[in-house]
Amino acid sequence: MSKGQKAYEERRAAKAGVSLDKWLNMREREKREEAAEAAKALQAAKAEAAPAKPAGFFKRLLERAQKPL
């Protein structure tokens, strides 16, 4: 972390009323939680987008039997 970044983070930590170490730990934890939420959302989107399972052999056979010739 550069001097400028460290000074900026120190000011933000002071504004929040916590030490710099605690502030950096809080920020890191928030980033991990956001990444986990994004991964869950991606998993849910993939599950919804998955194609439906095709009908089984006997079900297709019965559907064909119901259709007129």
C-alpha positions in Angstrom: 0.0 0.0 0.0 1.4 3.4 -1.0 1.8 6.3 1.4 -1.2 8.1 -0.1 -3.4 5.0 0.1 -2.4 4.4 3.7 -3.1 8.0 4.7 -6.5 7.8 3.0 -7.4 4.6 4.8 -6.2 6.1 8.1 -8.6 9.0 7.6 -11.5 6.7 6.8 -10.7 4.6 9.8 -10.6 7.6 12.0 -13.9 8.8 10.7 -15.4 5.4 11.5 -13.8 5.5 14.9 -11.7 2.3 14.6 -8.0 1.5 14.3 -6.4 1.2 10.9 -5.9 -2.6 11.3 -9.4 -3.2 12.3 -10.6 -1.0 9.4 -8.6 -2.9 6.9 -9.9 -6.2 8.3 -13.5 -5.0 8.1 -13.0 -4.0 4.5 -11.4 -7.3 3.6 -14.3 -9.2 5.2 -16.8 -7.1 3.3 -15.1 -7.8 0.0 -15.1 -11.6 0.8 -18.8 -11.5 1.7 -19.6 -9.6 -1.6 -17.7 -12.1 -3.6 -19.5 -15.0 -1.9 -22.9 -13.4 -2.6 -21.9 -12.8 -6.2 -20.9 -16.5 -6.5 -24.2 -17.6 -5.1 -26.1 -15.3 -7.5 -24.1 -16.8 -10.4 -24.9 -20.3 -9.2 -28.6 -19.5 -9.0 -28.5 -18.0 -12.5 -26.8 -21.1 -13.9 -29.3 -23.3 -12.2 -32.3 -21.4 -13.7 -30.7 -21.3 -17.2 -30.1 -25.1 -17.2 -32.2 -26.8 -19.8 -35.0 -28.9 -18.6 -34.4 -32.7 -18.5 -35.9 -34.4 -21.5 -38.9 -36.7 -21.0 -38.1 -40.3 -20.3 -38.5 -43.1 -22.8 -41.9 -44.4 -21.6 -43.3 -40.9 -21.3 -42.4 -40.1 -24.9 -43.9 -43.4 -25.9 -47.2 -42.7 -24.2 -47.3 -39.1 -25.7 -46.9 -40.6 -29.2 -49.6 -43.2 -28.5 -52.0 -40.4 -27.6 -51.4 -38.5 -30.9 -53.8 -39.2 -33.8 -52.4 -41.0 -36.8 
